[in-house]
């Protein structure tokens, strides 16, 4: 276990730890309250609260519409369609790269003199995916209601048979998109989820244009209608990243068979804490990685670790060019500027999203990095670069010291560094262990929520 020093010397061999507890120090105290323990549970995280908020707002709209008799009579299909389109617009736009960056920019404008409780909540901005999920679920439900109203009219209502046929085709696609996005399906069949979302979403958008044209009475009337303007905005939002699609050269460095460091220098230097999506087959699959720009140098790096078939092929058969699209998008660790001092907890290649913040040194930080043989896996150059900026970092070698108690390590670093928040970049179980454990004890904590 390396704790300090710019160029630490290898420690003599030591037997693996068996207590899996971490270094000596205070253990985390009990949770501050039962309510805090409940609120810190993953089922009640802000992502799910936003889903519930969107669905509750739509339920209130449904109740108000029933009282006002909106959902009956000849105007029912139009009213239901408007509610569906509004929710679909929310689902699409909140995932737009420029919108995501705007949300992060707004949330991180709060000065550190504001009360910690407010900054703690603002730091949950990366849970915005709950708006996407809530909008998609509500939009699909409203759309099925509109389809029911059109079906009840038997093709004699607005739009005629054309609106009915395109409606059923669109409903099938929306149900497929929602169905493959359910967590059990998405986790086991992620490629299917991604392709259905992309190709099914595009097809559904085209069908929505066609149905809107039938319902409006033609393209001229549609162009002058609110529905036409909303569809135009959604189309531009979806197309915009693809208008920036390009194939760029890369230099791939492999310090070990587990990791590839991918170097880009094609005229783009992203901001620290952003991510870039890359692909070898742009219509089929994309993978996002944290950008690692170096202060004062053009270009950036990505850290790709072996974590599946795609990353394994990438490391073993390194490409000379990859596809990129859109713009760099803000990630979870950007919330660091809301706090005076932060602790970063990373495992393995989780150092990738952390490294740009350590290099930028915008906020005083302390690093806890748990990995297997850091230098053998990631290379001397990368480890030395990290220690040059974090001489007091705790580097825990699992090959020598065994698996640590991650919560205990995070708590000790938080106390010793007098930090205000903890940011954890790891796999799902360890991230939730640290984030939930710290928040149960009244400490703002942040980590990926795997909502995309």
Buried (B, 14 or more C-beta within 10 A) or exposed (E): BBEEEEEBEEEEEEEEBEEBBBBEEEEBEEBBEEEEBEBBEEEEBBBBBBBEBBBEEBEEBBEEBEEEEBBEEEEBBBBBBBBBBBBBBBBBBBBBBBBBBEBBEEBBEBEEEEEBEEBBBBBBBBBBBBBBBBBBBBBBBBBBBBBBBBBEBEEEBBBBEBBBBBBBBBBBBBBBBBEBBEEEBBEEEBEEBBBBBBBBBBBBBBBBBBBBBBBBEEEEBBEEBEBBEBBEBBBEBBEBBEEEEEEBEBEBBBBBEBBBBBBBBBEBBBBBBBBBBBBBEBEEBBBBBBBBBBEEEEBBBBBBBBEEEBBBEBBEEBBEEBBBBBBBBBBBBBBBBBBBBBBBBBBBBBBBBBBBBBBBEBBEBBBBBBBBEBBBBBBEEBBEBBBEBBEEBBBBBBEBBBBBBBBBBBBBBBBBBEBBBBBBBBBEEBBBBBBBBBBBBBBBBBBBBBBE
